[in-house]
Amino acid sequence: MANNQRKPFELIERETRTVTIYKDCMRNHASHLGLDIVDGCFEFAPKRNGHADDELNCEACGCHRSFHRKEVMEKQIPLESSDDEDEQGLGEVEDLDDDEVNKPKN
């Protein structure tokens, strides 16, 4: 067995990060009429006008973030990058010159 090969059951430490995404708006605009009508906003987009009070309001529908459906996802990220990433094409990316990018393929 060569020195550069991994052991068959090598453990890789990973860190778990939680990502929160706010999806479609669930606010009922006709509750006072006894109906269930939503506005059709598909994803929360925070207002970016510089006011701290408006960051929790949606740019598209104007509703507060709490009306949007919340999705929580956990992602596992390796703590240390291994040397094998370069072999798999996941490491550094080479910069191409404009001539190489625009060159026609034969």
N, C-alpha and C positions, 0 to 999 in steps of 0.2 A: 504494500500500500504506500503510495507516494505521500510526502509530507503536505502537499497542497490540497489534498482531497479532504472533504468533510467526513466526520465520523457518521455512521449510519443513523444514529439517534441523537444528534447534537441539539441541545436546547438553546433556543434563541429567546432572550428576554424581550418582552414587548410592553409598551405602555398603552393603556387604554385611554382614549380621549372621547369625550361626549360632544356631539354636534347636535344643536337644536335648530330645526327648520320649521318655519311657520307657513303652512300651506293655505288652502282655500278658506275664504271667509264664511263663517257659519251664522252670521248675524241675521236674525229674523226681522225684516223690515215691516212686516204686516202683522205683528203679534197683537197689536191693539184691535185688529179686525178679526182675530181668531184664525188667521191663515198662516201658512209657512212659506215665505218668499225670501230667498237669498239674492244678493246682488250679482253673483257670478264672478267675483274677484278670485283668481286662482292661486295667487301667492302674495304673501305680505312683502311690501316694498316700503321700507322706512323713508320718511320725508327727510330730505337733506338740505334744509334751508338754514341751518345754523342754530336754531332754537332747540334747547334741550327738551322742552315740553313736547315738541312735535315728533321726536324720534320714535315714540311708541305708537304713532298714528300711521296708517297705511297711506301711501301716496295715491294708490289706485282707487280705493273705495272710501277713504277717510275714516274708517273704523279703527278702534283701538286694537293693539296687537292681541289682546286676550280673546277677541272674537274669532281669530284665525286658528285653524286646527294645528295642534303642535305635534311634530314628529321628532322623537329623540333617537339618534343613531349612535352606536358606539363603534369606533374604529380602533383597530390595534396597529400600532406603529412600532417597528423594531427600534430598540434603544441605540444600537450601534450599527453603522453601515458596514457590511462585509465586503471583501474583495471580489466576491462572486457576482456582485451587482454589475460590475463593468463587463463581465463576460456575457451577461444576459441582456445587455443593452439598456440597463436601468441607471447606469452611472452618469458620467459627464457626457454632454452632447457637444459634438464638434461644430464650430461655426463654419458655415459655408460662405464662400465669396459670392458676390452677385453674378460673376461669370459662370460659376459652377451651377448656380440655381437656374439661370436663364439659358443654359446650354441645351440645344435641342437634342433629343435622344434619337439615335439611328436605329 
